[in-house]
Amino acid sequence: MTQRVELATLRDRLAVDGVITDYAVAVDDGDWTAYRSLFTADGRADYRSAGGIEGDAGSIAAWLAESMRVFSMRQHLIVNRRVRFGVLEQDTGDTARVQADYVNPMRFAGDGEGSSAPDFVCGGRYAFGLLRTYDGWRLREVIVQEKWRRLPERTAPAAID
């Protein structure tokens, strides 16, 4: 591999990583315009394994906007990113697949004035499909595979004597 190809691959890897980070920030900040802008025109997402829906980026953004209102704090931590580049129409590097694990601590809105610590945490794996466009790398597919979740622990009512 020549230095020019290695440099181009490194630039693509950094750009793809930036899209994944922008995805997490858009969801955490509730910036649904930014969320939609990360997708190709035909981009889709599938949140069914986490109790959500599957659909185009616009309908997913609307669903997320409504469902995330119950959380006053969100923080997606997307780690262990494995990036693989593919071929589209014989041009190496026009597609990318990213497999990444996530941990997502969140806090329910209206849980009082006490601790700001998360009381809902889930984790799993994302599968991202990206496409190089004239506007840069964009998401064509997002699949969430939730593997676990921890809900708030409810204390048992005190016994009455």
Secondary structure, DSSP 4 states (H G I P E B T S, - for coil): --HHHHHHHHHHHHHHHHHHHHHHHHHHHT-HHHHHHTEEEEEEEE-GGGT--EEEHHHHHHHHHHHGGGEEEE--EEEEEEEEEEEETTEEEEEEEEEEEEEEEEEETT--SS--S-SEEEEEEEEEEEEEETTEEEEEEEEEEEEEEEPPPPPPPPPP-
